């Protein structure tokens, strides 16, 4: 059987009539109520839903007191392999815990992020997970505090995944040891004898980038490396930014690298830098060693294979969901460890010209 009028949205009354049950019974089946309903009745309601192409009205569910069982995750972009890896973990854990998973992007716009958070509050989502580094202005912290309070009032938790704490108890921070990873990967280059290491940093003021610069500088001091401010170049977290910065620097230095190693802010930046060096006839890693951060695509697809810092991104996503749905929030931020994955892109430095 098919719907007689495909332009008219089916209602729960239509479902009940098609199944031959009361509206109350249909509602109990669709809301996942614990009220006992026979398997036969459930099957009839499920069949009617399919035949009528019925879509539940989430607003009506909220008014009835039924929770929507949604985990929402929000990032600034959908193009980041790192965010995709976190999202995979969120989706996996959400499904295991019988939650619908929604992924939205804000384009880095505060208004768009606010609209998404407000919608999830209206839908009575279980949690909103905001992913990625930020520039922690006063306005940002105040906005996050409002998010946390408003969501908490609706029974929803705000999870800051890879974002800094905001001093609001209802906002839970789940992250990774970003600074330690940067210090370790810079020290890894130093252990091969590299003294002059170029850091292709992320966006100036961004919390993720700032921690990696701090880790780099700690390693420079710890290992007695060349401490030249000109060896830190800020830019975007993407392939083209890595490419453009290296082209610009090579043009400035007559086409010859004035460093023996590069620590790129992430693996996509590393891939762009490697392309620029290769186009300039620089041998990798014989003339310049390169390392990245994240251990996501394209780390294992580059030539040479990229040595990088592994972030347990999928586990970060799974942890965010578990923390969001726990009976009570953790007393402090949940921080996961990072580690180096050594591949082929690092060797001992050649004699600099």
N, C-alpha and C positions, 0 to 999 in steps of 0.2 A: 504494500500500500504506500501511496505517496501523498504529500500534502496537497489539498485541493487548491489552495491559493499560495503559490510560492513567494509572493511579495509580502505576505503578512507574517510577522514574527509570531511564532508559537508561544503560548503562555503555559504556565504550570497547570492551569485548568484544562488546556487542550491535552496535555500529557496525561492527566488524571482520567479524562474522558476516554482517550484512546486506550489506556491500559485497563479501564474498567475498575478503577479504585477511587478512593476519596482523595481530595486535594491534600488533606493532612498526610495520608500515606505516601503520596507522591513526593511531598515536601520532605518527609523523613528519609526517604531513599536518596533524594538528590542532595540533601544537606549532610549525609553521613551520620545521621542521628543514631545514638545507641538504642533508641526505642526499638523493641523487637518487631521485625517485619519478616514474613516468611520468604524463603528463597523463591517460591513461585511468584509472589507479588513483586519482589525485586526484579525478577527477570522480565515481567510484563512492563514495569516502568522503564527499565533499561531499553527494551525493544521499542517502546513508544517514543523515547527520547531520540533514538536513531531514526525512526521513520519520520518524525516531525522536524528533524534537524534542530532540536531545541537547544538554546543557549541560555544558561542560568543568568538571571539578573543579579549581578553582584551587589548592587545597591539594596535590592530587596533582601538578599541574604544577610547583609550587614544589619538592616533594620530588624530582622527576625532574631538577631543575636548569634547567627551562625558565622564562625570565622571563615575567612576566605582561604586560609592556608597557602599563603604566597610568601616566597622569599624573593625579594627584588635586589638586583645588583646594578650599580650605576658606575660608569667610567666616563672619562672625557672623550674617548674615541673607541671605535670598534676595531681599528686597524692594528692594535698592538698585540703581538704574539704573547707577551707576558700577561696581559689582561685576559686573553683568550684561555690561557692555561689556568688562571685563577677561576674563570667562569666555568671551566670544565669541572673543577673540583666542587664548586658551589652547586652546579646542576646535579652532579652525581650524588652528593650528600642529601640535597633537597629531595631528590626522587626516592632515596632510601628511607627518608623520614616522611614520605607521603605529602610532600609540598610541591606546589607548582612553582617553577622557576621563571622569572622574568628578567631579561637583560635590556637595559636602556642606556643610551649615551646622551650626554649633555652638551657635547661640543665644547666643553670647558666654560660654558655660560652659566652664571649663577642663577639666572631666571629659569633656565631650562631645568637645572637640577632641583630648584624649588618646586617647580610644577610636578616633577616626577615624585618627589618626596610627598607632596601634598596629596597626589593621587593615591599613593600607596597607603597613606594615613586614612583616607576615605574608604579604601578597600579593606581596611583592617588587616593589612599584611602582618605576618609574624615578625619580619625583619627587613630592614633596608641596609644593604651593604654598599658603602661608598668606597671605591677603589682608587688607588694611585696617589702620588705625591701632589702637594699643593704649595702655593705661596701663602704662608700663614699670617695674613694681615689681621688687624683687629676686627675688621668687618667680617672676615671669614670665620674667626673664632666665635663671634657673636651669632652668626648665622647657623653654625653647627650646633651651638648651645640651644638655639630655638628649635632646630630640627629635633634634637634629642628630647627636649621637654615635651614638644607636641606629639612626637611619636610615642613616647612613654605613656602619655595620657590616654592614648588610643590602644594601649597594650602591645605596642610594637617596639622593637629594639633597634637602635642605630648602631651599626658596626662600622668602624673606621678601619679599613683594610689597607695597610701600607700608608696610612695617614697618621699624623701626630696626635697625641692626646690633646683634649681641649679643656680639661679640668671640670668636666661634667660627668657625674657618676653614672648617668643613664646612657652614656655613649661608651661603647666598649672598643678598645683598640686591639687589633690583631695584626701583628707585623712580623718582620724578620730582622736579623742583625745586619742592617745595611752598612753601617760604618765598619764593622769588623770584616765584612766581605771585601770592601774596598782596600782596607789596610792589608789584608792577606794577599790579594792579587797583586798589589804593588810590591809587597815583600817577595812574592814569587818571582817577579821580574828581577828584583835586586839580587835574589839568590843565584841567578844566572850571570850576574856581573853587570847588569845594566845600571848605568849611573844617571843618564839623562833620559827621563821618561816623560813623554807628552801625555797629558790627560785631556781627552776630549770630553769635557764635562757636559752635564745637562743644563737646563734653563737656570739662569742665575736667580737665586732666591727660592727655587723649588726645593721642598724638603728632601726629596729623594736625591737630587743633585748635590745639595749641601752636605748631606751625610757622606756621600762618596768622595767629594772633594776633601772633607775632613779626614776620612780614612786614608786617602792618598797622601795628604800632608803629614799625617802622623807617621806613615811608613817612610816618607822622605827623610824626616828627622831621625827616626829610629835607625835607619840603615845608612845615614850619612850621604844621601844622594844629593845631586845638584838641586839646590833650592832656588829655582828661577821662576818668578811670577809669570813670565811669558810662556811657561810650559803648561799653563792651564788655559784652555780655550773653551768658553761656554757656547751653548747652542741648543738646538732642539734634540729630542730623543727620537731620531729617525735616520734612515739610510742617507737621504739626500743631504742632511746637515753634516753628517760625517764626511761625505764626499766633498762638499763645498769647502769645509774647513781645511782639509788636507790640500786641496787644489790651491786655495788661497795662500797657505803657508809655503807650499813648494814654489809658487810664483815669487814669493818674498825672498826665498833662500836660493834662488837660481836653479831650482829643480832638484836640489839635493836635500835629503832629510837632515835636519840639525838635531836629531834625537836617534836613539837606537831602538826604542820601544814605545808603543802606544798603549795606554789604558783607556779604552773607550767606555763611555757612560753606560751603554748597553750593547747587545749583540747586533742590533740593526745599525747603530752608529759605527761599530767595528766593520761591518760589511761594506758600508760606504767608504770608509777610510781605506780598506784593503783594495777596493776597486780603483780609487784615485792613485794609490801607490803603484799598483800594477800597470796602470796606463802610463805612468811616468817612468816605467822600466825598472822599478825598485823590486828586488828579489825578496820574497817573503818565505820564511822568516830570516833568511841569511843576512839581509841588510837591516831589516826592521822586524822586530817581534811585535805581535799584536794580541791583546787580550780584551775580553768583553765582560759583560755582566748580565745575568738572568738565566743563562743556559736554556734558551728557547730557540725556536726557529729564528735565524738561520744558522745557529752555531755548528750543527753537524753537517751542513750542506756547503760550507765554505771550503775553499782550497787555499792554504792548508786548513784542516779542521781547527776550529777555534777553541783555544783555552779560555775558560770563562769561570765566573762565579755562579754556582748553582743555587737558585732560590727554589725551595719546595713549593712552587706556585699552586699546584693542584691541592696539596695538603693545606696550604694557606686558605684556599676556598672552602675545603671541607671543615677546617677548624672554625672558620667564621660562622658556618651554619650551625655547627654543634654548640658553639658558645651562644649564638642567638637563641637557640631553643632550650638551653639548659634551664633548670628550675630557678637558679639564681646566678647573677653575673659573677665572673671571676673578680677577686679583690684587686688585681693588678693587670696591666697589659699582658697579652699572650704573645710571646716572641719566639719565633722559630729560628733555628740556626741555618747558616749558609756554609758552603764549602767549595773549594776549588775543584774544577774538573779539568785535568791536564790533558791536552790533545797534542796538536802538531805545530801550533803557531808561535811557539817560543823556543828560542835557542840562544846560545851565547852570542854576545854582540860581535859584529865584525869591526874592523878598524874604521873609525869615522874619518872621512876625507878632510 
